[in-house]
Each structure stands twice: as C-alpha cells, then as structure tokens.
Amino acid sequence: MRLNAKQIADYAGGTFAVRPIDASAIMSGLTWDSRDVQPGWLYVALPGERVDGHDFVAAALRAGAWGALVARPLDEATRTLAAEMGAAVIEVPDTAAALTDLARAWRGHLRGTVIGITGSTGKTTTKNLVRDVLATHGSVVATAGNQNNELGVPKTLLSADPDTRFVVVEMGMRGEGQLEQLCEFVRPRWGLVTNVGESHIELLGSRDNIARAKAELLCALPKASGVAFLNGSDDRSDFLLSCTGLERWRNEVVCFDGSGSYATQAGPEAGWRHRPAVWAEDVELDGQGRAHFVLAARGFAEGWPPDATEDLAVLRQPCTLGLRGLHNVANACAAAAVGLAAGMDLAAIARALEGALPETGRQELLHARGGFVVVNDAYNANPDSMRASLATFCALEVPGARIAVLGDMGELGDFAAACHEGVGEAAAAMPLDALVCVGELSEGIADGAERAGMDPEKIVRAHSVAEVLGELEGRVQPGDAVLVKASHFMGLTRVVEGLVS
C-alpha cells in the first residue's frame, strides 16, 4: 500500500477528525494491532468483543503511525496527541468496511497477477508453496499465515505494491456467498481450488453445496482470460466445474493431480484433465515422511496458453518435497501448475518445492528433551486432514511407540458424530500403539476406533490438556513419537508445549 491521508479518507468515505500536517505523505502499510505498528503506517481501530482497538490509538501514534482510521470520536488527549505528531485521524462509519473499501480502490493500482486460492483442506499450505515457487520468478505478496477472512483478505491486497508481480490471496469461506463477496474486490485473474471436502458442512449441508460455494471463486475469473486450477483426483471437481460456466466462456482450466495414478497417456477424451496438466509419478515416502516423486507436466512446453490443436510432449523432473505427507504432493502439483502457467521451468519449480518448510503447527517435527519426537499438527483439523495427518505420522520411521493425541473438530454440525467416528475407524487401521482422544466430540473417535477393532487398552479418553499431559508423562519413552492434532479452538498447542518444554 502506498496511499496518502487524503486518498485514504476519499476511498474509505471518511472525514478528518484531525488533519495531518502533510496530507500528501505516503503511508506504506497498515495494521489493526498497535503492537505491530511501523513508522509511517496506518492504524485501523477495530472494535471487538473483548478488546476495542480505539483504546490503543494513542499507543499506535506513539509507535509511529501516521494515521488512524476510527469509527467513533476519540478523547481530547488522543486528538491532541495526533495533532502534535502531525498524524491524521480519519472517522468512518465502520472501520472493517472501510478496510474493504481501501482494498477495493487499491486493487485498481495493482498491475500484477492476482491469484485466489480456496479449498476445504490444504489451502494455506498450497498458498505457501505457490508463494515459494513464484518468489524465485518475481516479486510476490501472499496472505500472512491463514489470514483468509474478511479482514485478512483486504490486508493482503493492501500489502502489495503496484509493481508486485504476483499477489497470492488465500480465501476462506464458511457459507454460501462469502467467496463471492471477497472476489468482488479481490478480482482474481487466476483461481485455484485445492479440493472439496467436509469442512464447513455444518452450514452448507452437503459436499455438493460446498462445491457450489467454492465455485464462486472460479465464477469471478475474467471471462476468456482467467485461468482455473482444479484437482483432477478430487471427486467433486467435475461438479464444481459444471457450476462455473468456465468452459462456455472458453477459460483455460489446468489440471493438477498428486495422487500418483494420473493417466499419463490420457487422450482428449479425458476432457479438462488431459492438458494442460501437472501430476506426480512414482510417489514414495522416505523414513521422515517426505515425498519423493517425478513431477510431470503436459501442455506447457510450447509456451502459455497451450495450442489446443497439438498433443504436447510430457516434461518430467525428479522432486523431493520439503514438506511431510502424501497429501502435500497434490499441494505441490498445484503450486507447480501455477509456476508453469507463470512461465517457469520445471527444474526451477522442483528446487523451490524442495526448499519449502512447514509453518508452525502444521506437520512440524519437534525433538523433545526426553528423547522422543512430537509432530505438532495442532493448528487446525477436519476429517480429511485428520486422516492425512495420521497416514503421514504412521509413515515415519519410529524406533519406539507411536502415540496419536486427537482432539475435537469444529464446524461439522449434525455430521460431527459420524465424522469423528470415521476418524476413529481410520485410526484403528493405522499402526498406532496408543490413541488419546481429547474432548467431548472426540469420544466419537474413541468409539469409532474401538468398534473398528482397536484394542480398548490402547485407547485413552481425556477431557483436558492437564489430563493428556498426565497420561503421557508416564507413557512416552525415548524413541517414541507423539502426534498432536485437533481444531485450533481445542488449544492442543499447550500439549505440544508441555511435551517439548
């Protein structure tokens, strides 16, 4: 972002409560956390249930903010402070809405390719891989962490400069129409859907409805020139595509498939899966759970977009993924597809994928002082990611016992009991030495595992972090491995902290 106080007031529909000493001075960033303020930034005072950002305007000004966006009058002392420091105070009816208005206006200044990414699972990891791949090819701004909501999405756009080559925007949703609202100001040129799973089924009721909601991203692509990236191994991709009209608009649709079973000789009868396409061959996991595979692509060798009249040759490149888990092969293929569409060569893409590292709380391998390993995957969870995490965990070479600590999954509504039981059934089929289930809903994981044949002696039911740590204290031995996985609201990062501290 590079906007002055007058532009901010105009774009946000605000008025000056305190006029700046220089209304043309450029503000180069923004935040709604006064602790993160950098000199020359804009501070956005957001009201909250527990904390009101208006109470921290003075702190933001003292930290060097050149402006503050507020929704209610400030006290006289704070207004005086702003005037003394030459900072602007801009009043708007709603600061969150003003943030969106700023992003909508700033989007018009961006000349690079804006890429929207959504999906039921893997969207944050895929966003990170796309970022890492494209960063070797040009300047990139990407969503920080998983700030993929109505606040984080506009902040991502506002973090880019006009000449930023790629802007990678992770876009979350919980219900119908939410992606459409985000796309109204994001205006993505490319759109990628990782998959259609069961997350948010509480509000949408079925996977078909989830697919329709995900399709809102693709429907927002510019007709004829937009590019869609779809998961060829996902069983809802055909339905999702049918909801968009992309083929009628003659948009390019790129297939990615990390399943390891993509038909390399598939002909035109395979439809949009034929080419352009990126897939993985000869997929194997090493003892650390990292995937080794051959990255293959068709439809990119002669430039972009491909000539639909030719059956282009297949490019191949060996690749070792820096992240753990078979499920991340699909995410890597998605990132490779974006890189190829951006004009990169396959070897450069493979090098970027090999250097990728997991974020904290996502398949993070930690070594505890007790001589055992903790796999911290406690950032979030849904049924698909639970099964994938268990599979990755059980692929690790472990000299001792494997212990899985699984907690409740949220946003499943009436499907919660069946989904938790299904995870328990999957766990029963894994080579686990103990299964610790934490929380009320996770009683279903325990029940499902027991019904599927897991020895009841291996199953522990717990209701708190303290209970889990107490149970593990006498159970975990040197050489063991412990997986910790749950939805974020369960707070199982405290289990990880207790184990490794």
Salt bridges, closest charged atoms under 4 A:
ASP10 OD2 - LYS6 NZ 3.01
ASP33 OD2 - ARG35 NH2 2.86
ASP52 OD1 - HIS54 ND1 2.74
ASP52 OD2 - ARG72 NH2 3.56
ASP55 OD1 - ARG72 NH2 3.41
ASP101 OD1 - ARG104 NH1 2.79
ASP132 OD1 - ARG131 NE 2.92
GLU184 OE1 - ARG104 NH2 2.81
GLU198 OE1 - ARG387 NH2 3.73
ASP208 OD1 - ARG236 NE 2.87
ASP235 OD1 - ARG207 NH2 2.71
ASP235 OD2 - ARG236 NH1 3.41
ASP238 OD1 - ARG273 NH1 2.97
GLU281 OE1 - ARG316 NE 2.97
ASP286 OD2 - HIS292 NE2 3.03
ASP311 OD1 - HIS274 NE2 3.54
GLU359 OE1 - ARG362 NE 3.82
ASP377 OD2 - LYS485 NZ 3.31
ASP384 OD1 - ARG387 NH2 3.07
GLU411 OE2 - ARG174 NE 3.19
GLU411 OE1 - HIS200 ND1 2.77
GLU421 OE1 - ARG451 NH2 3.30
GLU443 OE1 - ARG461 NE 2.79
GLU443 OE2 - HIS463 NE2 3.56
ASP447 OD1 - ARG461 NH2 2.53
GLU450 OE1 - ARG461 NH2 3.92
GLU467 OE2 - HIS463 ND1 3.73
GLU471 OE2 - ARG475 NH2 2.73
